[in-house]
Structures are given as C-alpha cells and as structure tokens.
Amino acid sequence: MAEARRRQTQARRREVFMGLVISMGATLVLGFFEPMRVFWALHLALDVIFAAYVGLLVHLRNLATERSAKVRFLPARPMVVAEPALVRRSN
C-alpha cells in the first residue's frame, strides 16, 4: 500500500514538473511574437514558480533520505509471561 501511494505521488510530481516545463517553453516562444510581449512577464513568473517547485522537491527528497537513515527497527523480543507477584503456597 505504501509503495502504491509513493508511485502515485511520484507520478503527480512528474506531471506538475512537466506541466511547468511545457508552460515555460510555450510562453517563451509566444513571447517572441510582437503582439504577445505580455507572455514574457508570464514566462518570468513561471520561471520563479519552477525554481521554487524544484527547491521544494529537493527539500522533500532530503527529508525522506534523512528520515529513512534515522529509522531503525527494534529487534523482536520474545513474549515474556509475567509471574504473579504473590504466590499462594499450600502447606
């Protein structure tokens, strides 16, 4: 279940990444046409968003790496049955 969730998260992040790259390319090309110079401003805004998103992805990757390095599973202990504190003796 955790593996499927991780794959979905990676796919979603890849889609967002590719969407930003395609949008950046499209606004860059459209900005070259004279009546569409406003796309330069949109392209610059997308550049900032893209840089922030890549920074966030790097940060999340570093957190996951640190978390996996710190987690250690405790060895399984055999089940111990506690003895009663008072034992009744019959004489």
PLY file of the C-alpha trace (Angstrom):
ply
format ascii 1.0
element vertex 91
property float x
property float y
property float z
element edge 90
property int vertex1
property int vertex2
end_header
0.00 0.00 0.00
2.80 2.43 0.85
4.58 1.58 -2.39
1.46 2.34 -4.48
1.00 5.64 -2.66
4.64 6.57 -3.30
4.26 5.80 -7.00
1.13 7.96 -7.22
2.96 10.81 -5.53
5.91 10.50 -7.90
3.61 10.42 -10.93
1.75 13.52 -9.71
5.03 15.38 -9.10
6.30 14.36 -12.55
3.08 15.67 -14.15
3.39 19.02 -12.35
7.06 19.26 -13.33
6.35 18.53 -17.00
3.38 20.93 -16.98
5.62 23.72 -15.73
8.33 22.93 -18.31
5.83 22.89 -21.17
4.22 26.12 -19.95
7.61 27.78 -19.69
8.51 26.72 -23.23
5.17 27.85 -24.65
5.30 31.28 -23.02
8.91 31.73 -24.14
8.03 31.00 -27.77
4.84 33.10 -27.69
6.79 36.00 -26.18
8.82 36.32 -29.38
5.77 37.48 -31.36
5.29 41.25 -31.32
1.64 41.49 -30.16
2.19 38.91 -27.41
5.00 40.54 -25.40
2.95 40.11 -22.23
3.96 36.45 -22.28
7.49 37.49 -21.24
6.11 38.54 -17.85
4.18 35.28 -17.57
7.31 33.37 -18.53
9.32 35.08 -15.79
6.60 34.28 -13.24
6.65 30.63 -14.36
10.45 30.61 -14.02
10.13 31.71 -10.38
7.41 29.12 -9.71
9.51 26.41 -11.37
12.59 27.29 -9.29
10.51 27.21 -6.09
8.97 23.86 -7.06
12.36 22.29 -7.79
13.64 23.64 -4.46
10.65 22.08 -2.72
11.27 18.72 -4.42
14.93 18.76 -3.35
13.92 19.64 0.21
11.35 16.81 0.34
13.89 14.34 -1.05
16.42 15.35 1.61
13.80 14.95 4.35
12.89 11.47 3.10
16.55 10.46 2.94
17.19 11.74 6.45
14.06 10.04 7.78
15.00 6.68 6.25
18.54 6.95 7.62
17.31 7.62 11.16
14.62 4.96 11.41
15.80 1.70 12.90
13.51 -1.17 13.70
13.84 -2.72 17.12
14.51 -6.44 17.24
11.55 -8.57 18.13
11.56 -9.63 21.76
10.21 -12.96 22.82
6.95 -12.70 24.66
7.56 -12.98 28.38
4.75 -14.09 30.63
4.88 -12.21 33.89
4.76 -14.29 37.03
2.28 -13.26 39.68
3.76 -11.13 42.42
2.19 -13.20 45.18
2.23 -16.93 45.02
-0.07 -18.79 47.33
1.57 -21.76 48.91
-0.37 -24.53 50.40
1.29 -26.28 53.37
0 1
1 2
2 3
3 4
4 5
5 6
6 7
7 8
8 9
9 10
10 11
11 12
12 13
13 14
14 15
15 16
16 17
17 18
18 19
19 20
20 21
21 22
22 23
23 24
24 25
25 26
26 27
27 28
28 29
29 30
30 31
31 32
32 33
33 34
34 35
35 36
36 37
37 38
38 39
39 40
40 41
41 42
42 43
43 44
44 45
45 46
46 47
47 48
48 49
49 50
50 51
51 52
52 53
53 54
54 55
55 56
56 57
57 58
58 59
59 60
60 61
61 62
62 63
63 64
64 65
65 66
66 67
67 68
68 69
69 70
70 71
71 72
72 73
73 74
74 75
75 76
76 77
77 78
78 79
79 80
80 81
81 82
82 83
83 84
84 85
85 86
86 87
87 88
88 89
89 90
